[in-house]
Amino acid sequence: MKKLMMTLAAALSATAVVAQITSVNIVGYQNLTAGGRYFSSGATFISIGTSANPQWRLGDVKGVGMVPVDDNIQFLNPADANTVLTATYADAATAAAAGDPSLEGWWNMDFDTRLDDQVFAAGTGFLCRFASVGVVLTYAGEVLGGSVTVDLSGMKYPMVANFLPVEITLGALTGVGMVPVDDNIQFLSVDNANTVLTATYADAATAAAAGDPSLEGWWNMDFDTRLDSVAIPAGTAFLGRFQSSNVQIIFPDPIP
């Protein structure tokens, strides 16, 4: 266990340029500064004790510097990419200014329904809509170890987050059940939420059928530029666009 904790600490320290992380073992927290108005993100820790059914709780996330209502996060319907849940946050300073520290937490936009107990499967991402600059999202909980398969079956437009507390490359992800071009993922601009990069995947079977096993991996839509080296920082998310019904994405073990 000591060796495991030392390995994790070394891996986490490598992301210091994009995030502040504190972890004494496999339980800890991570601060991510939103990179723009429409930052795509997701929790980098799961709720403690949920590794058998990995999930994260919205109340375990803090949004420091968020202005209620003006700054909010949106969860998208994987069937059509429309918003199904919008949450805003009252941080400690806002709650104190209102004279009621218990107000700290996540709320609906009318501030009449607390949303702290909303839970999501590991890897579920969301789209930020921030008017404020420099909002810090704090994710806390337990690191989900081991190789993890995110099952996206039946989802046409899932928002998928890098739930590992370390940066990975696109090539570290394995796409299962993806048909080249028909099934792809999109990285959105933090400035306007438009697509800035689209990637599709050739699996081992597709590459073998093409007579070139080296084709396996991530490509642009014209299949003339390999995208395996594209970085996916901890806690950032992308939007799937899938026609196939049984897509899965396999994430690597954060502690190899």
C-alpha positions in Angstrom: 0.0 0.0 0.0 2.8 2.4 0.8 4.3 1.9 -2.7 0.8 2.4 -4.2 0.4 5.7 -2.4 3.8 6.9 -3.5 3.1 6.0 -7.1 -0.2 7.9 -7.0 1.4 10.9 -5.4 4.0 11.0 -8.2 1.3 10.6 -10.9 -0.8 13.4 -9.4 2.1 15.8 -9.1 2.5 15.7 -12.9 -0.7 17.6 -13.3 0.3 20.5 -11.1 0.3 23.0 -14.0 -3.4 22.6 -14.6 -4.7 21.7 -11.1 -4.0 21.8 -7.4 -4.3 18.4 -5.8 -4.1 17.3 -2.2 -4.0 13.6 -1.5 -2.5 11.7 1.4 -3.4 8.3 -0.2 -6.2 7.3 -2.6 -8.6 9.7 -1.0 -8.3 13.4 -1.5 -9.4 16.5 -3.5 -8.5 18.4 -6.6 -9.0 22.0 -7.6 -9.6 22.8 -11.2 -9.9 26.3 -12.5 -12.4 26.6 -15.3 -10.7 27.4 -18.5 -13.5 29.5 -20.0 -17.2 30.4 -20.1 -18.2 27.0 -21.4 -15.8 24.7 -19.7 -16.7 21.0 -20.1 -15.9 19.1 -16.9 -16.7 16.2 -14.6 -15.7 14.9 -11.2 -12.2 13.4 -10.9 -13.1 11.4 -7.7 -16.0 9.1 -6.9 -17.9 9.2 -3.6 -16.0 7.3 -0.9 -17.2 3.7 -0.7 -18.8 3.5 -4.1 -16.1 1.7 -6.0 -18.4 -1.3 -6.5 -20.9 1.0 -8.3 -18.8 4.0 -9.1 -20.6 7.3 -8.8 -20.1 10.9 -7.6 -22.4 13.1 -5.7 -22.9 16.8 -6.7 -22.7 17.8 -3.0 -19.1 16.6 -2.9 -18.2 19.2 -5.5 -17.6 22.9 -4.6 -17.9 25.8 -6.9 -15.7 28.6 -5.4 -16.2 32.0 -7.0 -19.6 31.1 -8.6 -22.2 33.8 -8.6 -25.6 32.2 -8.0 -27.7 31.9 -11.2 -25.2 33.8 -13.3 -22.8 30.8 -13.0 -24.3 27.4 -13.5 -23.6 23.9 -14.8 -25.8 21.9 -17.2 -26.3 18.2 -17.5 -27.3 17.1 -21.0 -29.8 14.5 -22.1 -27.8 11.7 -23.8 -30.7 11.2 -26.2 -30.7 14.6 -27.7 -28.1 16.8 -25.9 -30.8 19.1 -24.5 -30.4 20.3 -20.9 -32.1 18.1 -18.4 -30.7 19.6 -15.2 -29.2 23.0 -14.4 -27.5 23.6 -11.1 -26.1 26.7 -9.5 -23.9 27.1 -6.4 -23.9 29.3 -3.3 -20.3 29.2 -2.0 -19.3 29.8 1.6 -18.9 33.6 1.1 -22.3 34.0 -0.5 -24.0 32.0 2.2 -22.2 34.0 4.9 -23.3 37.3 3.2 -26.9 36.0 3.2 -26.6 35.4 7.0 -27.2 31.6 6.6 -24.2 29.4 6.3 -26.5 26.4 5.6 -27.2 27.8 2.2 -23.8 26.7 0.9 -24.3 24.1 -1.8 -26.0 23.3 -5.1 -29.5 24.5 -6.0 -31.8 24.7 -8.9 -32.1 28.1 -10.6 -35.1 29.2 -8.5 -33.2 28.4 -5.2 -36.1 26.4 -3.9 -34.7 22.9 -4.5 -31.4 21.7 -3.1 -29.4 19.5 -5.5 -26.5 18.3 -3.3 -27.8 14.7 -3.3 -27.9 14.3 -7.1 -25.6 11.4 -8.0 -24.1 10.5 -11.4 -22.1 7.5 -12.7 -18.4 7.9 -12.8 -17.4 9.5 -16.1 -20.6 11.6 -16.4 -19.6 15.1 -17.5 -21.4 18.5 -17.6 -21.2 21.8 -19.4 -20.4 24.9 -17.5 -22.0 28.2 -18.2 -20.0 30.8 -16.3 -20.3 34.6 -16.5 -17.6 34.9 -13.8 -13.9 34.4 -14.5 -11.6 32.1 -12.5 -14.3 29.8 -11.0 -12.6 26.9 -9.2 -14.3 23.5 -9.1 -13.2 21.4 -6.2 -13.7 17.6 -6.6 -13.3 15.4 -3.5 -13.6 11.7 -2.8 -11.9 8.5 -3.7 -9.7 7.7 -6.7 -11.3 5.1 -8.9 -8.5 2.6 -9.6 -8.1 -0.1 -12.2 -9.0 0.0 -15.8 -12.7 1.1 -16.0 -15.2 0.6 -18.8 -17.7 3.4 -19.2 -20.8 1.8 -20.8 -22.5 4.3 -23.1 -25.0 1.8 -24.6 -28.1 3.5 -25.9 -26.6 6.9 -25.5 -26.4 9.1 -28.6 -25.0 12.3 -27.0 -23.3 11.4 -23.7 -21.0 14.0 -22.0 -18.0 11.9 -20.9 -15.4 13.2 -18.5 -11.9 12.2 -17.7 -12.7 11.0 -14.2 -9.0 10.3 -13.4 -7.2 12.9 -11.3 -4.3 12.9 -13.9 -4.0 14.0 -17.5 -4.2 11.3 -20.1 -4.0 11.3 -23.9 -6.7 10.3 -26.2 -4.7 7.3 -27.2 -5.0 5.9 -23.7 -8.7 5.5 -24.3 -10.0 2.4 -26.1 -13.3 2.7 -28.1 -15.4 -0.4 -28.2 -18.3 -0.8 -30.6 -17.5 2.4 -32.5 -17.9 2.6 -36.2 -15.4 4.9 -37.8 -16.9 8.4 -38.7 -20.5 7.3 -37.8 -19.4 7.3 -34.1 -17.2 10.2 -32.9 -16.4 12.4 -30.0 -16.3 16.2 -30.0 -14.2 18.6 -27.9 -16.0 21.9 -27.3 -14.6 25.4 -27.2 -14.5 26.9 -23.8 -15.4 30.3 -25.4 -18.6 29.4 -27.2 -19.3 25.6 -26.9 -18.7 25.1 -30.6 -16.9 22.0 -31.7 -13.1 22.5 -32.0 -12.0 19.0 -32.6 -13.8 15.8 -33.7 -12.2 12.4 -33.3 -13.3 8.9 -34.4 -11.9 5.5 -33.6 -10.7 2.5 -35.5 -10.8 -0.6 -33.3 -8.6 -3.7 -33.8 -11.2 -5.5 -35.9 -11.6 -2.5 -38.2 -7.8 -2.1 -38.6 -7.4 -5.8 -39.3 -10.2 -5.7 -41.9 -8.4 -2.9 -43.6 -5.2 -5.0 -43.6 -3.3 -2.6 -41.4 -3.3 -3.3 -37.6 -1.4 0.0 -37.1 -4.6 1.9 -38.0 -6.1 1.1 -34.6 -6.5 4.3 -32.6 -8.1 7.8 -32.8 -8.2 9.8 -36.0 -9.7 12.9 -37.5 -12.8 12.4 -39.6 -10.8 12.3 -42.9 -8.5 9.6 -41.4 -5.4 11.5 -42.5 -4.4 12.8 -39.0 -3.8 10.5 -36.0 -5.1 12.1 -32.8 -3.8 9.6 -30.2 -1.5 12.3 -28.7 -4.3 14.8 -27.9 -4.2 15.6 -24.2 -7.3 15.2 -22.0 -6.5 17.0 -18.7 -8.0 15.7 -15.5 -11.6 16.7 -15.1 -12.2 17.8 -18.7 -15.0 16.3 -20.8 -16.0 15.7 -24.3 -19.4 15.1 -26.1 -20.1 11.8 -27.8 -22.0 11.6 -31.0 -22.9 7.9 -31.5 -25.1 6.2 -34.1 -24.1 2.7 -32.8 -26.1 1.5 -29.8 -23.4 -0.4 -27.8 -20.5 2.0 -27.5 -18.1 1.7 -24.6 -15.0 3.6 -23.7 -12.3 2.0 -21.6 -10.2 4.3 -19.3 -6.7 3.2 -18.1 -5.7 2.5 -14.6 -4.5 5.8 -13.0 -2.0 3.8 -11.0 -0.4 1.5 -13.5 
